């Protein structure tokens, strides 16, 4: 794969077989973010679990202390008092059947998170095939299927992130922006890693954390000593 001159210049500063201290790795990730926009800083965690087994799934959510630097648009599927509460708490889109129809008929996905109340899950299930592959399907484990829609909205707006395994047993997550600086990124890094460690399945055997790396949106990966 061919890379641009900024990527190559950053890659030359990194020893690719070296495991860096967390702060040093984050410093390098920030330094390698040379794009004209405020690049995100990402974390990639390889776990020693088999994602094909249901009892070895790792999935959850956590509110990062410094947020992600990204404003998220929230859709709430609810009726009655819960819909009124969602509107008052600043949800970007609120509705029921009309929102499901909009997703089904118009392939509308103009939101970053979807929250629903337990009684509406039968309705939301109609669009599971659309939302699921995009990571937008509400789930009790991530706190997006809940009667407390107010708290769910506040958490997402405050910087709540969802982490989950991909088919290769890797978790990919944003922990902030280049502009945050290393101190805030480190706080977010520690919070996310603590959550992943606590989410270790009982069925997991052997080494749980296989590898950790950080990178900017357009920069090379940096291996972390963890």
VOBA-1610 file (N, C-alpha, C; in pm, whole numbers, padded with zeros to 5 digits, always signed):
BEGIN
Unk+00084-00119+00000Unk+00000+00000+00000Unk+00088+00125+00000Unk+00055+00220-00087Unk+00132+00343-00094Unk+00074+00445+00004Unk+00162+00518+00070Unk+00121+00620+00166Unk+00175+00755+00122Unk+00114+00862+00177Unk+00158+00997+00147Unk+00286+01032+00220Unk+00341+01148+00186Unk+00471+01188+00243Unk+00461+01215+00394Unk+00346+01267+00441Unk+00329+01292+00584Unk+00329+01161+00663Unk+00259+01062+00609Unk+00254+00930+00674Unk+00395+00871+00679Unk+00464+00875+00567Unk+00598+00816+00561Unk+00695+00888+00654Unk+00681+01021+00664Unk+00769+01098+00753Unk+00743+01059+00899Unk+00617+01038+00934Unk+00583+00996+01071Unk+00631+00854+01098Unk+00614+00766+01000Unk+00653+00626+01016Unk+00802+00611+01040Unk+00881+00701+00983Unk+01027+00695+01000Unk+01069+00722+01144Unk+00983+00791+01220Unk+01015+00825+01358Unk+00977+00713+01456Unk+00911+00610+01404Unk+00859+00504+01491Unk+00935+00374+01470Unk+00978+00313+01578Unk+01039+00181+01571Unk+00925+00078+01578Unk+00898+00012+01467Unk+00776-00066+01456Unk+00776-00194+01539Unk+00891-00240+01585Unk+00897-00357+01670Unk+00904-00321+01818Unk+00914-00192+01847Unk+00928-00146+01985Unk+00792-00130+02051Unk+00785-00164+02179Unk+00666-00138+02260Unk+00690-00010+02339Unk+00610+00090+02314Unk+00628+00221+02376Unk+00546+00236+02504Unk+00600+00312+02598Unk+00522+00354+02713Unk+00397+00427+02663Unk+00287+00418+02739Unk+00161+00476+02693Unk+00174+00624+02658Unk+00235+00703+02746Unk+00249+00846+02720Unk+00335+00873+02597Unk+00442+00795+02582Unk+00529+00812+02465Unk+00453+00777+02337Unk+00373+00671+02343Unk+00295+00630+02226Unk+00194+00737+02189Unk+00128+00793+02288Unk+00031+00899+02262Unk+00097+01024+02207Unk+00214+01055+02259Unk+00291+01169+02206Unk+00322+01149+02058Unk+00364+01028+02024Unk+00396+00999+01884Unk+00270+01004+01797Unk+00158+00956+01849Unk+00033+00959+01773Unk-00010+01102+01746Unk+00001+01187+01846Unk-00034+01329+01829Unk+00060+01395+01730Unk+00188+01363+01741Unk+00288+01423+01652Unk+00269+01377+01507Unk+00216+01257+01488Unk+00199+01205+01353Unk+00069+01252+01288Unk-00015+01324+01364Unk-00142+01376+01310Unk-00115+01507+01237Unk-00078+01497+01111Unk-00034+01613+01035Unk-00138+01665+00935Unk-00257+01607+00937Unk-00362+01652+00845Unk-00409+01792+00885Unk-00478+01858+00794Unk-00524+01995+00819Unk-00643+01999+00914Unk-00711+01884+00933Unk-00822+01879+01029Unk-00773+01821+01162Unk-00856+01833+01263Unk-00822+01784+01397Unk-00843+01633+01400Unk-00738+01558+01375Unk-00750+01413+01363Unk-00791+01348+01494Unk-00866+01239+01482Unk-00900+01157+01599Unk-00779+01071+01637Unk-00772+01037+01763Unk-00672+00941+01811Unk-00747+00813+01845Unk-00701+00702+01787Unk-00771+00575+01798Unk-00689+00476+01880Unk-00760+00381+01941Unk-00695+00271+02011Unk-00744+00140+01948Unk-00653+00044+01934Unk-00685-00085+01876Unk-00631-00193+01971Unk-00723-00276+02021Unk-00686-00375+02122Unk-00717-00516+02071Unk-00613-00597+02059Unk-00628-00737+02019Unk-00646-00822+02144Unk-00757-00896+02149Unk-00786-00977+02268Unk-00768-01126+02241Unk-00733-01198+02344Unk-00714-01342+02334Unk-00843-01418+02356Unk-00945-01385+02278Unk-01074-01453+02286Unk-01114-01495+02144Unk-01210-01586+02137Unk-01261-01630+02008Unk-01396-01564+01983Unk-01403-01465+01894Unk-01529-01392+01871Unk-01639-01477+01812Unk-01605-01600+01769Unk-01708-01690+01715Unk-01791-01754+01825Unk-01739-01752+01947Unk-01811-01813+02059Unk-01891-01709+02135Unk-02018-01736+02156Unk-02106-01641+02224Unk-02060-01611+02366Unk-01998-01709+02433Unk-01956-01687+02572Unk-01821-01617+02582Unk-01764-01576+02468Unk-01638-01503+02470Unk-01652-01364+02405Unk-01774-01319+02392Unk-01796-01186+02336Unk-01755-01078+02437Unk-01699-00971+02387Unk-01664-00857+02471Unk-01733-00735+02412Unk-01825-00681+02487Unk-01900-00565+02439Unk-01949-00485+02558Unk-01945-00356+02544Unk-01994-00270+02651Unk-01980-00124+02612Unk-01996-00038+02709Unk-01983+00106+02683Unk-01926+00173+02806Unk-01868+00289+02785Unk-01809+00365+02895Unk-01809+00513+02857Unk-01828+00597+02957Unk-01823+00742+02935Unk-01679+00788+02957Unk-01616+00840+02852Unk-01479+00888+02863Unk-01479+01021+02939Unk-01388+01039+03033Unk-01388+01160+03118Unk-01374+01290+03039Unk-01309+01283+02924Unk-01288+01404+02844Unk-01365+01400+02712Unk-01460+01306+02701Unk-01538+01297+02579Unk-01455+01249+02461Unk-01513+01253+02343Unk-01444+01209+02222Unk-01407+01325+02129Unk-01461+01443+02160Unk-01436+01557+02071Unk-01531+01560+01953Unk-01623+01465+01949Unk-01719+01457+01840Unk-01860+01473+01893Unk-01937+01561+01831Unk-02075+01581+01869Unk-02161+01474+01802Unk-02234+01397+01882Unk-02312+01286+01828Unk-02460+01323+01816Unk-02519+01283+01704Unk-02662+01301+01683Unk-02734+01176+01734Unk-02834+01198+01818Unk-02902+01088+01887Unk-03046+01076+01839Unk-03083+00953+01802Unk-03221+00919+01769Unk-03280+00841+01886Unk-03399+00882+01930Unk-03469+00809+02036Unk-03601+00757+01981Unk-03619+00626+01991Unk-03746+00563+01952Unk-03827+00542+02079Unk-03928+00625+02095Unk-04009+00619+02217Unk-04144+00687+02192Unk-04236+00663+02287Unk-04370+00723+02279Unk-04406+00786+02413Unk-04507+00872+02410Unk-04562+00927+02532Unk-04464+01010+02614Unk-04464+00986+02746Unk-04379+01063+02837Unk-04231+01047+02804Unk-04190+00926+02764Unk-04048+00902+02732Unk-04005+00985+02612Unk-04093+01001+02515Unk-04062+01084+02398Unk-04049+01230+02440Unk-04136+01275+02529Unk-04130+01414+02577Unk-03999+01439+02653Unk-03961+01341+02736Unk-03836+01353+02811Unk-03717+01360+02715Unk-03718+01275+02612Unk-03608+01273+02515Unk-03593+01408+02446Unk-03704+01468+02409Unk-03699+01600+02345Unk-03642+01704+02440Unk-03685+01698+02567Unk-03639+01795+02667Unk-03490+01780+02695Unk-03437+01656+02681Unk-03296+01631+02711Unk-03205+01658+02591Unk-03264+01699+02479Unk-03181+01739+02365Unk-03155+01632+02262Unk-03239+01527+02259Unk-03225+01428+02152Unk-03248+01497+02017Unk-03169+01459+01918Unk-03178+01525+01787Unk-03301+01481+01709Unk-03341+01354+01727Unk-03458+01301+01657Unk-03536+01213+01755Unk-03667+01232+01758Unk-03753+01153+01848Unk-03877+01110+01771Unk-03914+00985+01786Unk-04035+00936+01719Unk-04051+00788+01740Unk-04146+00729+01668Unk-04172+00586+01680Unk-04186+00526+01541Unk-04308+00491+01502Unk-04329+00426+01372Unk-04277+00510+01256Unk-04295+00642+01265Unk-04252+00728+01155Unk-04101+00724+01134Unk-04025+00707+01243Unk-03880+00699+01231Unk-03838+00563+01173Unk-03906+00458+01214Unk-03877+00325+01160Unk-03907+00323+01010Unk-04020+00384+00970Unk-04055+00391+00828Unk-03950+00469+00750Unk-03900+00577+00810Unk-03799+00661+00743Unk-03671+00580+00719Unk-03633+00499+00816Unk-03513+00415+00802Unk-03536+00308+00696Unk-03653+00245+00700Unk-03683+00135+00608Unk-03701+00182+00464Unk-03777+00289+00447Unk-03814+00331+00313Unk-03714+00426+00247Unk-03647+00507+00329Unk-03553+00606+00275Unk-03407+00570+00301Unk-03387+00458+00372Unk-03252+00419+00411Unk-03183+00532+00488Unk-03260+00599+00571Unk-03211+00714+00647Unk-03127+00669+00766Unk-03005+00725+00775Unk-02915+00692+00885Unk-02843+00819+00931Unk-02920+00924+00948Unk-02861+01053+00984Unk-02839+01071+01132Unk-02793+00968+01200Unk-02770+00974+01345Unk-02650+00887+01380Unk-02593+00913+01497Unk-02474+00840+01542Unk-02504+00738+01651Unk-02619+00752+01715Unk-02658+00658+01822Unk-02810+00649+01825Unk-02858+00531+01859Unk-03003+00507+01866Unk-03037+00452+02004Unk-03131+00516+02071Unk-03177+00476+02203Unk-03324+00439+02193Unk-03365+00339+02268Unk-03506+00303+02271Unk-03544+00251+02408Unk-03672+00251+02437Unk-03723+00195+02561Unk-03753+00046+02539Unk-03751-00035+02644Unk-03772-00179+02627Unk-03900-00215+02554Unk-04007-00139+02577Unk-04135-00173+02515Unk-04137-00147+02364Unk-04036-00077+02312Unk-04032-00044+02170Unk-03937-00135+02091Unk-03876-00232+02159Unk-03779-00317+02090Unk-03841-00401+01978Unk-03967-00439+01993Unk-04033-00513+01886Unk-04042-00430+01759Unk-04068-00301+01775Unk-04075-00210+01662Unk-03937-00190+01600Unk-03837-00167+01686Unk-03701-00142+01638Unk-03644-00266+01569Unk-03691-00383+01610Unk-03643-00507+01548Unk-03667-00514+01399Unk-03761-00435+01349Unk-03789-00435+01206Unk-03670-00383+01124Unk-03588-00299+01187Unk-03474-00242+01113Unk-03341-00294+01166Unk-03345-00408+01235Unk-03222-00465+01293Unk-03119-00495+01186Unk-03165-00542+01069Unk-03070-00576+00962Unk-03002-00452+00904Unk-03065-00337+00920Unk-03005-00213+00872Unk-02912-00153+00978Unk-02958-00151+01102Unk-02881-00088+01209Unk-02767-00176+01261Unk-02791-00306+01267Unk-02693-00397+01326Unk-02554-00390+01264Unk-02542-00408+01132Unk-02409-00405+01069Unk-02336-00272+01084Unk-02410-00166+01114Unk-02350-00032+01128Unk-02325+00004+01273Unk-02349-00091+01363Unk-02325-00067+01504Unk-02424+00030+01568Unk-02542+00043+01508Unk-02642+00140+01556Unk-02760+00075+01627Unk-02763-00058+01631Unk-02876-00127+01691Unk-02873-00110+01843Unk-02982-00062+01903Unk-02986-00048+02049Unk-02962-00183+02118Unk-02894-00177+02232Unk-02857-00299+02303Unk-02853-00272+02453Unk-02912-00357+02535Unk-02910-00334+02680Unk-02768-00325+02737Unk-02674-00403+02681Unk-02537-00403+02733Unk-02468-00269+02712Unk-02509-00196+02610Unk-02447-00066+02585Unk-02529+00048+02644Unk-02638+00013+02713Unk-02720+00115+02778Unk-02812+00191+02686Unk-02832+00140+02565Unk-02917+00210+02470Unk-03058+00151+02461Unk-03083+00044+02535Unk-03221-00004+02557Unk-03247+00017+02706Unk-03324+00119+02739Unk-03338+00157+02878Unk-03465+00240+02899Unk-03527+00228+03016Unk-03640+00316+03046Unk-03594+00457+03084Unk-03465+00469+03121Unk-03409+00599+03160Unk-03345+00666+03039Unk-03428+00716+02948Unk-03375+00775+02824Unk-03297+00903+02853Unk-03332+00973+02959Unk-03262+01098+02992Unk-03114+01071+03020Unk-03086+00970+03104Unk-02947+00936+03137Unk-02873+00887+03013Unk-02939+00806+02931Unk-02875+00753+02810Unk-02834+00867+02716Unk-02920+00965+02701Unk-02889+01080+02614Unk-02773+01160+02672Unk-02778+01186+02802Unk-02671+01263+02867Unk-02536+01194+02852Unk-02535+01062+02871Unk-02409+00986+02861Unk-02351+00995+02720Unk-02434+00976+02620Unk-02385+00980+02482Unk-02335+01119+02446Unk-02409+01220+02485Unk-02369+01358+02456Unk-02240+01395+02531Unk-02218+01330+02647Unk-02100+01361+02729Unk-01975+01289+02680Unk-01989+01194+02589Unk-01871+01124+02537Unk-01871+00976+02562Unk-01987+00917+02568Unk-01996+00772+02586Unk-01957+00701+02458Unk-01872+00599+02469Unk-01831+00521+02353Unk-01867+00375+02376Unk-01900+00308+02269Unk-01929+00165+02275Unk-01810+00089+02218Unk-01769-00016+02287Unk-01661-00100+02237Unk-01715-00240+02214Unk-01668-00303+02108Unk-01712-00439+02077Unk-01609-00505+01987Unk-01602-00637+01996Unk-01509-00713+01913Unk-01551-00711+01767Unk-01453-00707+01678Unk-01483-00736+01539Unk-01458-00885+01516Unk-01474-00932+01395Unk-01463-01076+01369Unk-01321-01129+01384Unk-01223-01038+01396Unk-01085-01079+01415Unk-01041-01073+01561Unk-01136-01042+01650Unk-01103-01035+01792Unk-01034-00906+01832Unk-01062-00798+01759Unk-01000-00669+01786Unk-01107-00565+01819Unk-01077-00481+01916Unk-01163-00367+01949Unk-01100-00241+01893Unk-01178-00163+01821Unk-01133-00035+01766Unk-01217+00076+01830Unk-01154+00179+01881Unk-01230+00284+01948Unk-01156+00417+01942Unk-01231+00526+01935Unk-01174+00660+01939Unk-01162+00704+02084Unk-01049+00763+02121Unk-01031+00811+02259Unk-01013+00962+02265Unk-01038+01030+02155Unk-01029+01176+02158Unk-00973+01234+02029Unk-00934+01360+02038Unk-00879+01433+01924Unk-00734+01474+01952Unk-00663+01502+01845Unk-00524+01550+01858Unk-00518+01671+01950Unk-00616+01759+01938Unk-00615+01884+02015Unk-00632+01863+02165Unk-00671+01742+02207Unk-00688+01716+02350Unk-00557+01727+02426Unk-00447+01688+02360Unk-00320+01680+02430Unk-00306+01545+02500Unk-00183+01511+02536Unk-00153+01377+02590Unk-00221+01350+02723Unk-00228+01450+02811Unk-00285+01427+02944Unk-00431+01381+02937Unk-00512+01449+02859Unk-00654+01412+02847Unk-00669+01281+02771Unk-00587+01260+02670Unk-00593+01135+02595Unk-00556+01017+02686Unk-00458+01037+02774Unk-00418+00932+02867Unk-00532+00897+02963Unk-00604+00998+03011Unk-00717+00972+03100Unk-00824+00889+03027Unk-00851+00923+02903Unk-00949+00847+02824Unk-00900+00706+02796Unk-00771+00694+02764Unk-00709+00563+02738Unk-00726+00472+02860Unk-00691+00523+02978Unk-00699+00442+03099Unk-00842+00401+03130Unk-00936+00492+03111Unk-01076+00462+03139Unk-01127+00351+03047Unk-01095+00360+02918Unk-01140+00259+02824Unk-01075+00124+02851Unk-00945+00123+02876Unk-00875-00003+02901Unk-00926-00069+03030Unk-00955+00010+03133Unk-01011-00045+03256Unk-01144-00116+03227Unk-01227-00053+03143Unk-01357-00111+03109Unk-01341-00241+03032Unk-01247-00245+02939Unk-01223-00366+02859Unk-01173-00480+02947Unk-01085-00447+03041Unk-01031-00549+03132Unk-01143-00606+03220Unk-01229-00518+03271Unk-01339-00563+03357Unk-01442-00646+03279Unk-01444-00628+03147Unk-01541-00701+03064Unk-01489-00838+03021Unk-01377-00882+03076Unk-01320-01011+03037Unk-01419-01124+03062Unk-01449-01203+02960Unk-01544-01313+02978Unk-01484-01423+03066Unk-01569-01491+03142Unk-01522-01600+03226Unk-01466-01715+03142Unk-01516-01728+03019Unk-01472-01837+02932Unk-01337-01810+02867Unk-01285-01689+02879Unk-01157-01654+02817Unk-01043-01725+02891Unk-00955-01788+02815Unk-00842-01859+02874Unk-00711-01798+02822Unk-00607-01810+02902Unk-00477-01762+02859Unk-00466-01611+02865Unk-00378-01557+02783Unk-00352-01413+02783Unk-00472-01339+02724Unk-00527-01247+02801Unk-00646-01174+02758Unk-00611-01057+02665Unk-00521-00970+02710Unk-00477-00857+02627Unk-00357-00902+02544Unk-00377-00923+02416Unk-00269-00969+02329Unk-00179-00853+02285Unk-00242-00743+02242Unk-00164-00628+02198Unk-00251-00504+02202Unk-00184-00388+02215Unk-00252-00259+02216Unk-00172-00165+02127Unk-00241-00089+02045Unk-00173+00013+01965Unk-00260+00137+01956Unk-00195+00250+01931Unk-00267+00376+01912Unk-00224+00436+01778Unk-00309+00521+01724Unk-00278+00584+01596Unk-00368+00705+01577Unk-00322+00799+01498Unk-00410+00908+01456Unk-00487+00862+01333Unk-00587+00937+01293Unk-00671+00898+01180Unk-00589+00866+01056Unk-00493+00949+01026Unk-00414+00935+00903Unk-00272+00888+00930Unk-00241+00852+01054Unk-00103+00819+01088Unk-00080+00671+01109Unk+00045+00631+01126Unk+00080+00490+01147Unk+00047+00443+01288Unk+00035+00311+01305Unk+00008+00254+01435Unk+00134+00250+01521Unk+00114+00268+01651Unk+00225+00269+01748Unk+00192+00166+01855Unk+00278+00067+01873Unk+00252-00039+01970Unk+00278+00010+02112Unk+00188-00030+02201Unk+00193+00016+02339Unk+00236-00097+02432Unk+00325-00068+02525Unk+00366-00162+02630Unk+00259-00157+02737Unk+00181-00267+02747Unk+00067-00265+02840Unk+00064-00393+02921
//
